[in-house]
């Protein structure tokens, strides 16, 4: 593919992909992040993390200005250049909520807690989130600043997961397994948010765009399904927990940040990117 014919946009999950699952280290991916920056390829971060968490993390990663997808598609944080006009939202102007509010989700969970055993973030509090994520206090506090999702630890039986999901469906809510937690949300998905962001990029360029999506867990599948180039990152034990189309996708041979860098490098080679021409 002629690299000048379209604009490549990379959508990426964080934990278990760009960040290592255990220690959140991303040093192995830093050279590839800088290469993408040099090539002018936007990296759109997409995570279960909150807007507050992702804003801080984006600065730490030194990712150039781009939108990001928060709370598994529940909120899109728009960059200034792509901010849609006349959006109505319950969160700050640059953050567009796309799903059910957290307050509504918590009302439903409070009722279901009478029948099922689980601990959501509101139950865990900052101390509990710290204990279950190894996050320091300041980052755990950011993780609790949610708009449209509620993560939870499932303490009930595997069989009751299906019953629990059915009850949530009756309230127009969804239940999806992430890397560490189950996530209760409205019907927004990472894939739906990705499509909105991709459409905005298409509106702002005459070149057209090519999308790549990187994920490691079922909650990322909606992104991989619609990407031109889906990329799967295996777990630490080597298992691949996403489906990757073998005709258009890439599966990394390593987990975490090292696998992220490897697979993005393979994608750039496949698409014929030449750093010397930038």
C-alpha positions as CSV (number, residue, x, y, z in Angstrom):
1,X,0.0,0.0,0.0
2,X,1.2,3.5,-0.8
3,X,1.6,5.1,2.6
4,X,0.7,8.5,1.2
5,X,-2.7,7.3,-0.1
6,X,-4.4,7.2,3.2
7,X,-3.9,8.3,6.8
8,X,-3.2,5.4,9.2
9,X,-4.9,5.8,12.6
10,X,-4.0,3.3,15.3
11,X,-6.5,2.6,18.1
12,X,-5.0,0.8,21.1
13,X,-6.1,-0.7,24.3
14,X,-3.8,0.0,27.3
15,X,-3.6,-2.6,30.0
16,X,-2.0,-5.8,28.6
17,X,-1.2,-4.1,25.3
18,X,0.6,-0.7,25.3
19,X,1.1,-1.2,29.1
20,X,2.3,-4.4,30.7
21,X,-0.4,-6.2,32.6
22,X,1.5,-6.7,35.9
23,X,3.6,-3.6,36.3
24,X,2.1,-1.1,33.8
25,X,5.5,-0.6,32.2
26,X,5.5,0.7,28.7
27,X,9.2,1.2,28.0
28,X,9.4,-1.5,25.4
29,X,6.8,0.3,23.3
30,X,8.4,3.8,23.7
31,X,10.6,3.6,20.5
32,X,7.6,2.5,18.4
33,X,5.5,5.3,19.9
34,X,8.1,7.8,18.9
35,X,8.3,6.3,15.4
36,X,4.6,6.7,15.0
37,X,4.9,10.3,16.1
38,X,7.7,10.8,13.5
39,X,5.5,9.3,10.8
40,X,2.5,11.4,11.8
41,X,0.3,8.4,12.7
42,X,-2.2,9.3,15.4
43,X,-2.6,6.9,18.3
44,X,-6.1,6.9,19.8
45,X,-6.0,5.3,23.2
46,X,-9.0,3.2,24.1
47,X,-9.5,1.8,27.6
48,X,-11.7,1.1,30.6
49,X,-9.8,3.8,32.4
50,X,-11.5,7.1,33.3
51,X,-10.9,10.4,31.5
52,X,-8.9,11.6,34.5
53,X,-6.6,8.6,34.3
54,X,-6.2,8.7,30.6
55,X,-5.5,12.4,30.5
56,X,-2.6,11.9,33.0
57,X,-1.4,8.8,31.2
58,X,-1.4,10.4,27.8
59,X,1.0,13.1,29.2
60,X,3.2,10.4,30.7
61,X,3.4,8.6,27.4
62,X,4.0,11.8,25.5
63,X,1.3,10.8,22.9
64,X,0.7,13.7,20.5
65,X,-2.7,15.3,20.6
66,X,-5.5,12.9,19.5
67,X,-8.9,11.9,20.8
68,X,-9.1,9.1,23.3
69,X,-11.8,6.6,24.2
70,X,-12.6,6.2,27.9
71,X,-14.6,3.8,30.0
72,X,-14.8,1.2,27.2
73,X,-16.5,3.6,24.8
74,X,-18.7,5.3,27.4
75,X,-16.9,8.7,26.9
76,X,-15.0,10.1,24.0
77,X,-12.5,12.8,24.8
78,X,-12.0,14.9,21.7
79,X,-8.9,16.7,20.7
80,X,-9.3,20.3,19.9
81,X,-8.9,19.8,16.2
82,X,-11.6,17.1,16.0
83,X,-14.1,18.4,18.6
84,X,-17.6,18.1,17.2
85,X,-19.7,21.2,17.3
86,X,-22.9,21.6,19.3
87,X,-22.5,18.4,21.3
88,X,-24.8,18.1,24.4
89,X,-23.1,16.2,27.3
90,X,-23.3,15.8,31.0
91,X,-19.5,16.0,31.2
92,X,-17.1,18.8,30.2
93,X,-17.3,20.0,26.6
94,X,-14.4,18.1,25.2
95,X,-15.8,14.8,26.7
96,X,-18.8,13.5,25.0
97,X,-20.8,10.8,26.9
98,X,-22.1,8.1,24.7
99,X,-23.8,5.8,27.2
100,X,-25.9,5.4,30.4
101,X,-24.7,7.4,33.3
102,X,-22.9,5.8,36.2
103,X,-25.5,7.0,38.7
104,X,-28.2,4.9,36.8
105,X,-25.9,1.9,36.7
106,X,-25.3,2.1,40.5
107,X,-29.0,2.2,41.2
108,X,-29.4,-1.1,39.3
109,X,-26.4,-2.7,41.0
110,X,-27.7,-1.7,44.4
111,X,-30.9,-3.7,43.7
112,X,-29.0,-6.7,42.2
113,X,-26.6,-6.8,45.2
114,X,-29.5,-8.3,47.2
115,X,-29.3,-11.4,44.9
116,X,-25.7,-11.7,43.7
117,X,-22.2,-11.5,45.3
118,X,-19.9,-8.9,43.7
119,X,-17.9,-5.8,44.7
120,X,-17.9,-2.8,42.4
121,X,-15.7,0.2,42.6
122,X,-18.2,2.0,44.8
123,X,-18.0,-1.0,47.3
124,X,-14.2,-1.3,47.1
125,X,-13.5,2.4,47.6
126,X,-10.0,3.8,46.9
127,X,-8.4,1.4,49.3
128,X,-10.0,-1.6,47.6
129,X,-9.1,-0.4,44.2
130,X,-5.5,0.0,45.3
131,X,-5.4,-3.5,46.7
132,X,-6.8,-5.1,43.6
133,X,-4.9,-3.1,41.0
134,X,-1.5,-2.3,42.7
135,X,-2.2,1.3,41.8
136,X,-0.8,4.1,44.1
137,X,-3.4,6.2,45.9
138,X,-3.3,9.1,43.5
139,X,-4.0,6.9,40.5
140,X,-6.6,4.8,42.3
141,X,-8.5,8.0,43.0
142,X,-8.4,8.9,39.3
143,X,-9.7,5.4,38.5
144,X,-12.8,6.0,40.7
145,X,-13.8,9.2,38.8
146,X,-16.2,7.4,36.5
147,X,-18.9,8.8,34.2
148,X,-20.6,5.8,32.5
149,X,-19.3,2.4,33.6
150,X,-18.8,0.5,36.8
151,X,-16.1,-2.2,37.1
152,X,-16.7,-5.1,39.5
153,X,-15.1,-8.2,41.0
154,X,-17.3,-11.2,40.7
155,X,-17.5,-13.2,43.9
156,X,-20.5,-15.4,42.9
157,X,-20.5,-18.7,41.0
158,X,-19.7,-18.9,37.3
159,X,-23.2,-20.1,36.6
160,X,-24.7,-17.0,38.1
161,X,-22.8,-14.8,35.7
162,X,-25.4,-15.7,33.1
163,X,-28.3,-14.9,35.3
164,X,-26.7,-11.6,36.4
165,X,-26.1,-10.6,32.8
166,X,-29.8,-11.4,32.0
167,X,-30.9,-9.2,34.8
168,X,-28.7,-6.4,33.6
169,X,-30.1,-6.8,30.1
170,X,-33.6,-6.1,31.5
171,X,-32.3,-2.7,32.5
172,X,-30.6,-2.1,29.1
173,X,-27.2,-2.6,30.6
174,X,-24.3,-4.9,29.4
175,X,-21.7,-7.0,31.2
176,X,-18.3,-7.5,29.6
177,X,-15.1,-9.3,30.8
178,X,-12.0,-7.1,30.8
179,X,-8.5,-8.0,31.8
180,X,-9.0,-7.7,35.6
181,X,-12.6,-6.7,36.1
182,X,-16.1,-7.3,34.8
183,X,-17.5,-4.0,33.4
184,X,-21.2,-3.0,33.7
185,X,-22.2,-0.3,31.1
186,X,-24.8,0.9,28.8
187,X,-24.8,-0.2,25.1
188,X,-21.8,1.9,24.1
189,X,-18.8,-0.2,23.1
190,X,-15.2,0.5,22.2
191,X,-16.0,-0.3,18.6
192,X,-18.9,2.2,18.4
193,X,-16.7,4.9,19.8
194,X,-13.9,3.9,17.4
195,X,-16.3,4.3,14.5
196,X,-17.2,7.8,15.6
197,X,-13.6,8.9,16.0
198,X,-12.7,7.3,12.6
199,X,-15.6,9.1,10.9
200,X,-14.3,12.4,12.3
201,X,-10.8,11.7,10.9
202,X,-12.4,10.9,7.5
203,X,-14.2,14.3,7.6
204,X,-10.9,16.2,8.2
205,X,-8.7,14.6,5.5
206,X,-9.0,14.3,1.8
207,X,-6.7,11.2,1.9
208,X,-9.1,8.7,3.5
209,X,-8.0,6.7,6.5
210,X,-6.9,3.2,7.3
211,X,-7.5,1.9,10.8
212,X,-5.6,-0.6,13.0
213,X,-7.0,-1.7,16.4
214,X,-4.9,-3.4,19.1
215,X,-6.5,-5.4,21.9
216,X,-6.0,-8.3,24.2
217,X,-9.4,-9.1,25.9
218,X,-13.0,-9.7,24.8
219,X,-13.9,-6.1,25.6
220,X,-11.6,-5.0,22.8
221,X,-13.3,-7.3,20.2
222,X,-15.7,-4.7,18.9
223,X,-12.7,-2.6,17.8
224,X,-10.9,-5.5,16.2
225,X,-14.0,-6.5,14.3
226,X,-14.3,-3.2,12.4
227,X,-10.6,-2.3,12.0
228,X,-8.9,-2.6,8.6
229,X,-6.0,-4.3,10.4
230,X,-6.9,-6.0,13.7
231,X,-4.0,-6.8,16.0
232,X,-4.2,-9.3,18.9
233,X,-1.8,-9.3,21.9
234,X,-1.5,-12.6,23.8
235,X,-1.8,-12.8,27.6
236,X,1.3,-13.4,29.7
237,X,0.6,-17.2,29.6
238,X,0.5,-17.1,25.8
239,X,-3.2,-17.5,25.3
240,X,-4.9,-15.2,22.8
241,X,-8.2,-14.0,24.2
242,X,-9.5,-12.1,21.1
243,X,-10.4,-13.3,17.6
244,X,-8.2,-12.0,14.8
245,X,-9.1,-12.4,11.2
246,X,-6.2,-14.4,9.8
247,X,-6.5,-12.7,6.3
248,X,-6.1,-9.2,7.5
249,X,-4.8,-9.4,11.1
250,X,-1.6,-9.7,13.1
251,X,-1.0,-11.7,16.3
252,X,2.0,-10.6,18.4
253,X,4.4,-13.3,19.6
254,X,4.9,-11.5,22.9
255,X,2.6,-10.1,25.5
256,X,2.3,-6.5,26.7
257,X,4.4,-3.5,25.5
258,X,6.9,-5.7,23.8
259,X,4.2,-7.4,21.8
260,X,2.6,-4.0,21.0
261,X,5.8,-2.7,19.6
262,X,6.5,-5.9,17.6
263,X,3.0,-6.0,16.0
264,X,2.9,-2.3,15.2
265,X,6.3,-2.6,13.5
266,X,5.1,-5.5,11.5
267,X,2.0,-3.5,10.4
268,X,4.2,-0.5,9.3
269,X,6.4,-2.9,7.3
270,X,3.3,-4.5,5.8
271,X,2.0,-1.1,4.7
272,X,5.3,0.0,3.3
273,X,6.1,2.9,5.6
274,X,9.5,4.3,5.0
275,X,10.8,6.5,7.9
276,X,13.3,8.1,5.6
277,X,10.6,9.6,3.4
278,X,8.9,11.5,6.3
